[in-house]
Amino acid sequence: MASAPLVDFHCHLDLYPDLAAAIRRSEVQEVFTLAVTTTPRAWAHNEALASPTRYVRAALGLHPQLIAQHAHELTLFEALLPRTRYVGEIGLDAGPRYYRSLEQQKAVFERIIRLCAAARDKVISVHSVRATKAVLDTIEQNLPPTHGRVILHWFTGSSAEARRAVELGCYFSINAEMLADSKRRALVRALPRERLLTETDGPFTQVEGRPSEPGDVKITVTRLAQLYGCSEESMRARVAQNLRGLLAYPQ
């Protein structure tokens, strides 16, 4: 029996030296890859290269860390949104470097979530740093579970916030660094397996001193299998099944 495909549901392929080459590697390695973008202006080039492929899809993003400089691209985001089902990276970042733009971030994030709710079919990769409650509040108030699906990328909230996210219908994309300490492993272990996807967040994570690439998501699969006490093959199959279920709904 052939192995289930790997899934990297959050990777910045356009931040590698050669986007076309990075996309080709995902294709050759048969890794289902969500190529997130950080500004709407970056999306068209990603989409042109990814759309002919089987394994790579480009997501339309407006990264919270760039809102202070790129909030004006929200108009472009709105114009492009009907052309893609995939949205990301969006969200909120209340870390020290970005706290000054937090209120502006909130306004942009709420507008994007409302647009996604109106479209009803979007798959949304969401960033939340020191802002999980605000992110979940925005989702709960503006995005009914039947109107789209949220994947919380690199979740750093509390156990209570994780439970709330599950109740709201969210998925979680897990990378290897999230499994590096016992506290985070315990949080991930408590998540429903049917809500798990895998990610690298490359090139912002590293493997053996180099930037992670989609194929490196197998490391996360191995660690998740160890965490759950199951085989790597069954963990790969579980994630692939979760992705199929995510993309089949609500269509």
C-alpha positions in Angstrom: 0.0 0.0 0.0 1.3 3.5 -0.9 2.1 5.8 2.0 -0.3 8.7 2.6 1.0 12.0 1.3 2.7 14.5 3.7 1.0 17.8 4.5 2.8 21.1 5.1 -0.2 23.5 5.7 1.9 26.6 6.4 5.1 27.4 4.5 6.4 30.6 3.1 7.7 29.3 -0.2 8.2 32.7 -1.7 10.7 33.5 1.0 13.1 30.9 -0.3 15.8 32.0 -2.8 13.8 30.5 -5.7 10.0 30.2 -5.5 9.7 28.1 -8.6 12.3 25.6 -7.4 10.6 25.4 -4.0 7.3 24.6 -5.6 8.9 22.0 -7.8 10.4 20.3 -4.7 7.0 20.1 -3.1 5.6 18.5 -6.3 8.4 16.0 -6.7 8.2 15.0 -3.0 4.4 14.9 -3.2 3.9 17.2 -0.2 0.5 19.0 -0.1 1.8 22.5 0.7 -0.1 25.7 1.5 2.1 28.5 0.3 1.1 31.4 2.5 1.9 35.0 1.6 2.5 38.0 3.7 1.0 40.7 1.5 -1.7 40.7 -1.1 0.7 42.1 -3.7 2.8 38.9 -3.4 -0.1 36.6 -4.1 -0.4 36.8 -7.9 3.1 35.5 -8.6 2.6 32.6 -6.1 -0.7 31.8 -7.6 0.6 31.8 -11.2 3.3 29.2 -10.3 1.2 27.1 -7.9 -2.1 26.8 -9.7 -0.9 24.4 -12.4 0.5 22.0 -9.7 -1.2 19.1 -8.0 0.3 19.6 -4.5 0.8 23.4 -4.0 -1.8 26.0 -3.3 -1.2 29.7 -2.8 -2.9 31.5 0.1 -3.8 35.2 0.0 -2.3 36.9 3.1 -1.9 40.2 4.9 0.5 39.4 7.8 -0.2 41.1 11.1 3.4 42.0 11.6 3.3 44.0 8.3 0.0 45.9 8.9 1.6 49.1 9.9 3.3 49.3 6.5 0.8 47.4 4.3 -2.7 48.1 5.7 -3.4 50.0 2.5 -3.3 46.7 0.6 -6.5 45.6 2.2 -8.3 47.0 -0.8 -6.2 44.8 -3.0 -6.9 41.9 -0.7 -10.7 42.4 -1.1 -10.3 42.5 -4.9 -8.3 39.3 -5.0 -10.3 37.3 -2.5 -12.9 35.9 -4.9 -10.0 34.3 -6.9 -8.8 32.0 -4.2 -10.2 29.6 -1.6 -7.1 29.9 0.6 -6.4 32.7 3.0 -3.2 33.2 5.0 -1.2 34.4 6.7 -3.5 36.7 8.6 -4.2 37.3 12.3 -3.0 39.3 15.3 0.4 39.8 16.9 0.6 41.6 20.2 4.3 40.9 20.7 6.5 43.9 21.8 7.7 44.7 18.3 4.1 44.9 16.9 2.0 46.0 19.8 1.7 49.6 18.6 -0.2 48.5 15.5 -2.5 46.1 17.4 -5.7 48.2 17.1 -5.1 48.6 13.4 -4.3 44.8 13.1 -7.7 44.1 14.8 -9.6 46.3 12.4 -7.9 44.6 9.4 -8.3 41.1 10.8 -12.0 41.6 11.5 -12.6 43.0 8.1 -10.9 40.0 6.5 -12.8 37.5 8.6 -16.1 39.2 7.7 -15.2 39.0 4.0 -14.4 35.3 4.4 -17.7 34.7 6.2 -19.6 36.3 3.4 -17.8 34.1 0.8 -18.6 31.0 3.0 -15.9 28.7 1.5 -12.5 30.0 2.7 -9.8 28.0 4.3 -7.9 30.4 6.6 -4.5 30.0 8.2 -4.3 32.3 11.3 -1.4 33.7 13.2 -1.9 34.6 16.9 0.9 35.8 19.2 -0.1 37.0 22.6 -3.5 37.6 21.2 -5.3 34.2 21.2 -8.4 35.5 23.0 -8.8 38.4 20.6 -8.4 36.1 17.6 -11.0 33.7 18.9 -13.3 36.5 19.9 -13.2 37.8 16.3 -13.7 34.3 14.8 -16.7 33.6 17.2 -18.3 36.9 16.5 -17.9 37.0 12.7 -17.3 33.5 11.2 -19.9 30.8 11.8 -18.4 27.3 11.5 -20.6 26.7 8.5 -19.1 29.7 6.7 -15.4 28.7 6.5 -12.6 26.9 8.3 -9.9 28.3 10.5 -6.5 26.6 11.0 -4.6 28.1 13.9 -1.0 28.1 12.8 1.7 27.5 15.5 -0.8 27.8 18.3 0.7 29.3 21.5 -2.5 29.8 23.6 -3.5 28.2 26.8 -5.3 24.8 27.3 -8.5 26.7 28.0 -8.1 28.7 24.8 -7.3 25.5 22.9 -10.6 24.0 24.1 -12.5 27.1 23.1 -10.9 26.9 19.6 -12.0 23.3 19.3 -15.5 24.3 20.2 -15.4 27.0 17.5 -14.5 24.4 14.9 -10.8 25.4 14.5 -8.0 23.1 13.2 -4.4 23.3 14.4 -1.3 23.1 12.2 1.6 21.7 14.2 5.3 22.0 13.6 8.3 20.3 15.1 9.2 23.2 17.4 5.8 23.1 19.0 6.7 19.6 20.2 10.1 20.5 21.6 9.1 20.9 25.3 6.8 19.0 27.6 4.3 21.8 28.2 3.5 22.2 24.5 3.5 18.5 23.9 0.9 18.1 26.6 -1.2 20.8 25.0 -1.0 19.2 21.6 -1.6 15.7 23.1 -5.0 17.0 24.4 -6.1 18.2 21.0 -8.6 16.1 19.0 -6.6 14.1 16.4 -9.2 14.8 13.8 -8.3 18.6 14.0 -4.6 18.2 13.4 -2.6 19.2 10.4 1.2 19.5 10.1 3.3 22.4 9.0 6.9 23.6 8.8 6.5 27.4 8.8 9.7 27.3 6.7 12.0 29.1 6.3 11.3 30.4 9.9 12.2 27.0 11.4 15.4 25.0 10.9 16.5 21.4 10.5 20.2 20.7 11.0 21.2 24.3 10.7 19.3 25.0 7.4 15.8 26.4 6.8 13.0 23.8 6.9 11.3 22.8 3.7 8.0 21.1 3.1 9.6 17.6 3.0 10.9 18.1 6.5 7.3 17.9 7.8 8.0 14.2 8.1 9.9 15.1 11.3 6.7 16.5 12.8 4.8 13.4 11.8 7.4 11.2 13.6 7.1 13.3 16.7 3.3 13.3 16.6 3.4 9.5 16.2 5.6 9.2 19.2 3.3 11.5 21.2 0.2 9.6 20.4 1.8 6.2 20.6 1.0 5.2 17.0 2.9 4.3 13.9 4.2 7.0 11.6 2.1 5.6 8.7 -1.1 5.9 10.7 -0.2 9.4 11.7 0.4 10.4 8.1 -2.9 8.8 7.1 -4.7 10.7 9.9 -3.3 14.1 8.8 -4.1 13.4 5.2 -7.6 12.3 6.1 -8.0 15.5 8.2 -7.0 17.6 5.2 -9.5 15.8 2.9 -12.2 16.5 5.4 -11.2 20.1 5.8 -11.2 20.8 2.0 -14.4 18.9 1.4 -16.4 21.1 3.8 -18.6 23.1 3.2 -18.5 22.3 -0.6 
